Amino acid sequence: MSQQDVERVAAYNEERQREYEESELIRLLTDEATSAETKRAVLTYLQPWSNAFQRMISARVTYESDPKLRALALEHQEEEIGHDRILARSRAEDRELVWDPVIEAGASWFVDQFAVLPGVQRAVLAHLALEAGSLVFSQAGTKAFPEDEYFELHDEADVEHLEMGYEVLRQRDDWTVDSLVTVLDRAWQVIGVVSNRIAECAKRATVAA
């Protein structure tokens, strides 16, 4: 595929990243006026999403049959294993694991897509959507929680994982710009819905407290 096509996909994805930077959840973490209790509550509602992320990347490995893409999926999985447990250590000890239907539904959509999409689109979903969203979130998290192990780890790793996706596009020709933009559009919509829900729940939990 041509470099111009890769750049078109990158331009679209970077636009969605910038939009996500202005989302309610990111502003909640970066706003100095947000209480420490609300920021900590974000971690509580992030935990089920982080747990589900492990299911997402495992589904990608399970359903990927292309040898090169499967090797990449396995590498990604190995580098992500245990990140949910790191987050659990970062959370306040007195908060139990929560369950939320919106967060679970968003996670289930990603798991389902890893089961049914073609290989390149799976890679795009993992690296250009999930990892790009995680990068934006982690950058906000490092401001809200300086020196936190979970956010420091992701702030470094997510850049590398994002680049993995663009490298796939440069190496393969079994994709079109339109098909990838469609996948990315849907993925960013789901990420937005889940993120808004996490922000809503965090604010509601601290008001109730």
Solvent accessible surface area in square Angstrom, and as a share of the most:
residue,aa,sasa,rsa
1,M,78,0.35
2,S,57,0.37
3,Q,98,0.43
4,Q,129,0.57
5,D,27,0.14
6,V,5,0.03
7,E,95,0.43
8,R,126,0.46
9,V,0,0.00
10,A,18,0.14
11,A,58,0.45
12,Y,47,0.18
13,N,0,0.00
14,E,79,0.35
15,E,81,0.36
16,R,35,0.13
17,Q,21,0.09
18,R,137,0.50
19,E,95,0.43
20,Y,18,0.07
21,E,75,0.34
22,E,116,0.52
23,S,20,0.13
24,E,55,0.25
25,L,3,0.01
26,I,10,0.05
27,R,126,0.46
28,L,21,0.10
29,L,1,0.01
30,T,53,0.31
31,D,70,0.36
32,E,168,0.75
33,A,91,0.71
34,T,21,0.12
35,S,52,0.34
36,A,70,0.54
37,E,105,0.47
38,T,12,0.07
39,K,27,0.11
40,R,70,0.26
41,A,0,0.00
42,V,0,0.00
43,L,0,0.00
44,T,4,0.03
45,Y,33,0.13
46,L,10,0.05
47,Q,6,0.03
48,P,8,0.05
49,W,34,0.12
50,S,9,0.06
51,N,43,0.22
52,A,0,0.00
53,F,23,0.09
54,Q,34,0.15
55,R,113,0.41
56,M,0,0.00
57,I,1,0.01
58,S,43,0.28
59,A,10,0.08
60,R,3,0.01
61,V,13,0.07
62,T,99,0.58
63,Y,112,0.43
64,E,9,0.04
65,S,99,0.64
66,D,38,0.20
67,P,107,0.68
68,K,156,0.66
69,L,6,0.03
70,R,88,0.32
71,A,58,0.45
72,L,28,0.14
73,A,1,0.01
74,L,65,0.32
75,E,71,0.32
76,H,0,0.00
77,Q,35,0.16
78,E,120,0.54
79,E,67,0.30
80,E,1,0.00
81,I,100,0.51
82,G,9,0.08
83,H,13,0.06
84,D,24,0.12
85,R,146,0.53
86,I,24,0.12
87,L,0,0.00
88,A,43,0.33
89,R,149,0.54
90,S,18,0.12
91,R,24,0.09
92,A,34,0.26
93,E,159,0.71
94,D,126,0.65
95,R,76,0.28
96,E,148,0.66
97,L,110,0.55
98,V,38,0.22
99,W,176,0.62
100,D,6,0.03
101,P,70,0.44
102,V,47,0.27
103,I,1,0.00
104,E,38,0.17
105,A,63,0.49
106,G,7,0.07
107,A,1,0.00
108,S,60,0.39
109,W,64,0.22
110,F,0,0.00
111,V,42,0.24
112,D,73,0.38
113,Q,30,0.13
114,F,0,0.00
115,A,30,0.23
116,V,98,0.57
117,L,25,0.12
118,P,78,0.49
119,G,16,0.15
120,V,4,0.02
121,Q,28,0.12
122,R,21,0.08
123,A,1,0.01
124,V,1,0.00
125,L,0,0.00
126,A,0,0.00
127,H,0,0.00
128,L,0,0.00
129,A,0,0.00
130,L,8,0.04
131,E,2,0.01
132,A,0,0.00
133,G,6,0.05
134,S,28,0.18
135,L,17,0.08
136,V,4,0.02
137,F,15,0.06
138,S,1,0.01
139,Q,79,0.35
140,A,3,0.02
141,G,0,0.00
142,T,36,0.21
143,K,143,0.61
144,A,18,0.14
145,F,20,0.09
146,P,99,0.63
147,E,152,0.68
148,D,21,0.11
149,E,94,0.42
150,Y,16,0.06
151,F,0,0.00
152,E,80,0.36
153,L,58,0.29
154,H,13,0.06
155,D,44,0.23
156,E,134,0.60
157,A,22,0.17
158,D,0,0.00
159,V,83,0.48
160,E,95,0.43
161,H,1,0.01
162,L,22,0.11
163,E,80,0.36
164,M,22,0.10
165,G,0,0.00
166,Y,19,0.07
167,E,69,0.31
168,V,9,0.05
169,L,0,0.00
170,R,95,0.35
171,Q,126,0.56
172,R,48,0.18
173,D,107,0.55
174,D,83,0.43
175,W,13,0.04
176,T,79,0.46
177,V,16,0.09
178,D,105,0.54
179,S,35,0.23
180,L,0,0.00
181,V,40,0.23
182,T,57,0.33
183,V,11,0.07
184,L,0,0.00
185,D,47,0.24
186,R,136,0.50
187,A,0,0.00
188,W,11,0.04
189,Q,98,0.43
190,V,27,0.15
191,I,11,0.06
192,G,20,0.20
193,V,86,0.49
194,V,4,0.02
195,S,5,0.03
196,N,71,0.36
197,R,49,0.18
198,I,4,0.02
199,A,0,0.00
200,E,75,0.34
201,C,2,0.01
202,A,0,0.00
203,K,77,0.33
204,R,126,0.46
205,A,29,0.22
206,T,31,0.18
207,V,128,0.74
208,A,88,0.68
209,A,119,0.92
